[in-house]
């Protein structure tokens, strides 16, 4: 028998070991697939989403809950996005400065299957996309908010003085740590049940049932930049934490977005000028 120290291991085995070690190294800060238990204190907290005049936030989810809070964007200036399940359907409620509006949807999504949802902001129009079905609604106020801020560019193009910023974050006047902006998935930390509830634009949101189910492929797109996976800041009530396949190895090229599916990794090339399985072929 050849001693282990002198054995020549196959390249495929060495690659698998290396992949495992890399996965272990990123596990503490790069856990992306979450399974929440729906308990009173369950939640996942992420950094602010700064959607600007042209941004999006998207995720995949799976649940059998008929009523639950899926996502809440908390801002100190009382602007908000709330995405929740009502009778098995998704409902978006938001305020971008000139009053609340809502988007109701038709599909039943509380069926225990994976569904994709995206909130897209384009000027004063908000689009809710569920499994490629689009629902659009005027969302007045964002452009007015942009007019009050100080930046001069959006998407790399100069703007007239009346449109001096594409960023919502620059329009916020509060720097208090109590009023920082965050995105919450599935619920809120327990401290919001008491001292911090008044800081929420919709205080009654803390009474929404917590989300029990799974989340994956969570992305932000800020100010026309490439989609990014936000870092999980804190969480509670997590049943399991699965390392996303795309974190183990991202095969997508040229800005393609790697998505985890039940069939494995796939590359979304829709926001690029490339096609192919790896976004490697120019259109």
C-alpha positions in Angstrom: 0.0 0.0 0.0 1.3 3.5 -0.9 1.6 5.8 2.1 -0.9 8.7 2.1 2.0 11.2 2.2 3.4 9.8 -1.1 0.2 9.0 -2.9 -0.5 11.0 -6.1 -4.1 12.3 -5.9 -6.2 12.9 -9.0 -6.6 16.5 -10.0 -10.4 16.3 -9.7 -10.0 15.2 -6.0 -7.6 18.1 -5.3 -10.0 20.5 -6.9 -12.9 19.3 -4.8 -10.9 19.6 -1.6 -9.8 23.2 -2.6 -13.5 24.1 -3.3 -14.5 22.7 0.1 -11.8 24.7 1.8 -12.8 27.9 0.0 -16.4 27.3 0.9 -15.5 26.9 4.5 -13.6 30.1 4.5 -16.5 32.2 3.2 -19.2 30.5 5.3 -19.4 33.0 8.2 -20.0 36.1 6.0 -21.3 34.7 2.8 -24.4 32.6 3.8 -26.9 33.5 1.2 -29.6 30.9 1.1 -31.8 31.3 4.2 -34.6 29.2 5.8 -36.5 31.2 8.3 -38.7 29.6 11.0 -41.4 32.3 11.1 -41.1 32.8 14.9 -41.8 36.2 16.4 -38.2 37.3 16.5 -37.1 35.8 13.1 -35.6 38.1 10.6 -32.7 38.8 8.3 -31.2 42.3 8.2 -29.3 43.7 5.2 -27.6 47.1 4.3 -29.7 49.8 2.7 -31.0 49.5 -0.9 -30.3 52.8 -2.7 -32.5 52.3 -5.8 -32.0 55.8 -7.1 -34.1 56.7 -10.2 -33.2 53.4 -11.8 -32.6 50.4 -9.6 -34.0 47.1 -8.5 -34.1 44.6 -5.7 -34.9 41.0 -6.3 -35.0 37.6 -4.7 -36.4 34.1 -4.9 -38.7 32.7 -2.2 -40.5 29.5 -1.3 -43.3 29.3 1.3 -46.7 27.9 2.1 -47.6 30.8 4.3 -50.8 32.6 3.3 -50.0 35.8 5.1 -46.5 37.0 6.0 -44.1 39.9 5.8 -41.5 39.2 3.0 -39.5 42.4 2.8 -39.5 45.8 4.3 -37.2 48.8 3.4 -36.9 51.0 6.4 -35.7 54.6 5.9 -35.4 57.5 8.4 -37.3 59.9 6.1 -40.5 57.8 6.3 -40.2 56.5 2.8 -40.7 52.8 2.6 -41.3 49.7 0.6 -43.3 46.8 2.1 -43.7 43.5 0.3 -46.0 41.0 2.0 -48.2 38.0 1.4 -51.9 38.4 1.6 -54.2 35.4 1.1 -51.4 33.7 -0.9 -50.8 36.7 -3.2 -48.0 39.2 -3.1 -48.8 42.9 -2.3 -46.5 45.8 -2.6 -47.1 49.0 -0.6 -44.8 52.0 -0.7 -44.4 55.7 -0.3 -41.7 57.6 -2.3 -42.6 61.1 -1.0 -46.0 62.0 -2.3 -48.3 59.5 -0.6 -48.7 55.8 -0.4 -49.5 53.5 -3.3 -50.0 49.8 -3.7 -49.7 47.0 -6.2 -51.9 43.9 -6.0 -51.0 40.8 -7.9 -53.0 37.8 -9.3 -50.7 34.8 -9.0 -50.9 32.4 -6.0 -47.4 32.1 -4.6 -48.0 30.3 -1.3 -47.7 26.9 -2.9 -44.4 25.7 -1.6 -42.7 26.2 -4.9 -39.9 28.7 -5.8 -41.0 32.1 -7.2 -39.0 35.1 -8.3 -39.9 38.6 -7.4 -38.3 41.9 -8.4 -39.1 45.5 -7.5 -37.9 47.8 -10.2 -37.8 51.6 -9.9 -37.6 53.7 -13.1 -38.2 57.4 -12.3 -41.7 57.8 -11.1 -42.8 54.3 -12.1 -42.5 51.3 -9.9 -42.8 47.8 -11.4 -43.4 44.6 -9.5 -42.3 41.5 -11.4 -43.4 38.1 -10.2 -42.2 35.1 -12.3 -41.8 37.4 -15.3 -45.4 38.9 -15.0 -45.2 42.6 -14.6 -47.4 45.0 -12.6 -46.7 48.7 -13.0 -47.9 51.7 -11.0 -47.1 55.4 -10.9 -45.0 56.2 -7.8 -44.9 60.0 -7.6 -42.3 61.7 -5.4 -39.0 60.2 -6.2 -38.1 62.7 -8.9 -39.1 65.5 -6.6 -36.8 64.0 -3.9 -34.0 63.8 -6.4 -34.4 67.5 -7.3 -33.5 68.5 -3.7 -30.2 66.7 -3.5 -26.7 67.6 -4.5 -25.2 65.0 -6.9 -24.8 65.8 -10.6 -24.9 62.5 -12.3 -27.0 59.4 -12.9 -26.0 56.4 -14.8 -22.8 58.2 -15.8 -24.7 61.0 -17.6 -24.7 64.7 -16.6 -28.0 66.0 -15.4 -29.5 69.5 -15.4 -29.4 71.4 -12.2 -33.0 70.6 -11.4 -32.0 66.9 -11.3 -29.0 67.0 -9.2 -29.0 63.4 -7.7 -30.1 60.0 -8.5 -29.6 58.7 -5.0 -32.2 58.5 -2.3 -29.5 58.1 0.4 -28.1 61.5 -0.3 -31.5 63.1 0.4 -31.7 61.7 3.9 -31.1 64.2 6.6 -30.8 61.9 9.6 -27.6 60.3 10.7 -28.8 58.9 14.0 -27.9 55.2 14.4 -31.5 54.6 15.6 -32.8 55.9 12.2 -30.3 54.1 9.9 -31.8 52.6 6.7 -32.0 48.9 6.5 -33.7 46.1 4.5 -35.4 43.4 6.5 -36.5 40.0 5.2 -39.2 38.1 7.0 -39.5 40.3 10.1 -37.8 42.5 12.6 -35.4 42.3 15.6 -37.3 42.1 18.9 -36.1 45.6 19.9 -38.4 47.1 17.2 -41.3 45.9 19.3 -40.6 48.6 21.8 -38.2 51.5 21.5 -37.6 51.5 17.8 -41.2 51.1 16.5 -41.7 54.9 16.2 -38.9 55.1 13.8 -40.7 52.9 11.2 -42.7 54.6 8.5 -45.4 52.0 9.0 -45.3 51.1 12.7 -48.1 48.5 12.4 -45.8 46.5 10.1 -44.2 44.9 13.2 -47.5 43.1 13.8 -47.4 41.3 10.4 -46.9 37.6 10.6 -43.3 36.5 10.2 -42.2 34.8 7.0 -41.6 31.0 7.3 -39.9 29.7 4.2 -36.7 29.9 2.1 -34.9 32.8 0.4 -32.2 32.7 -2.2 -30.7 34.8 -5.1 -31.1 38.1 -3.2 -29.7 41.0 -5.3 -29.6 44.8 -5.2 -29.0 47.0 -8.2 -28.2 50.5 -7.2 -28.1 53.5 -9.6 -27.8 51.3 -12.8 -24.7 49.5 -11.4 -24.2 45.8 -11.8 -26.4 43.6 -9.5 -24.7 42.9 -6.2 -25.4 40.4 -3.4 -25.9 42.3 -0.2 -24.1 41.1 2.9 -26.2 39.6 5.7 -25.7 41.9 8.7 -27.7 40.0 11.4 -30.4 37.4 11.7 -32.5 35.3 14.1 -34.8 32.4 13.7 -32.8 30.8 11.0 -33.5 27.1 10.6 -30.6 26.3 8.3 -28.0 28.3 6.3 -27.0 26.9 3.0 -24.0 28.2 1.1 -25.2 29.4 -2.3 -23.9 27.4 -5.2 -22.9 30.7 -6.9 -20.7 31.6 -4.0 -18.9 28.2 -4.2 -18.1 29.0 -7.8 -19.4 31.7 -10.1 -19.1 30.5 -13.8 -20.7 33.6 -15.3 -18.6 36.1 -17.3 -18.9 39.7 -18.5 -21.2 40.8 -15.7 -23.6 37.9 -16.0 -25.6 37.2 -12.9 -25.2 33.8 -11.3 -28.5 32.3 -10.1 -29.0 29.1 -8.0 -31.8 26.9 -9.2 -33.0 23.4 -8.3 -31.1 22.2 -11.4 -27.9 23.9 -10.4 -26.2 27.2 -11.4 -27.4 29.2 -14.4 -26.2 32.5 -15.8 -28.6 35.4 -16.4 -27.1 37.5 -19.2 -30.1 39.8 -19.7 -28.4 42.9 -18.4 -25.3 42.3 -20.5 -24.4 42.4 -24.2 -23.6 38.7 -24.1 -25.3 35.3 -24.5 -24.4 31.7 -23.9 -24.4 29.4 -21.0 -21.7 31.5 -19.3 -22.5 34.9 -20.9 -19.4 34.4 -23.0 -20.8 35.0 -26.5 -21.2 38.6 -27.7 -24.7 39.2 -29.2 
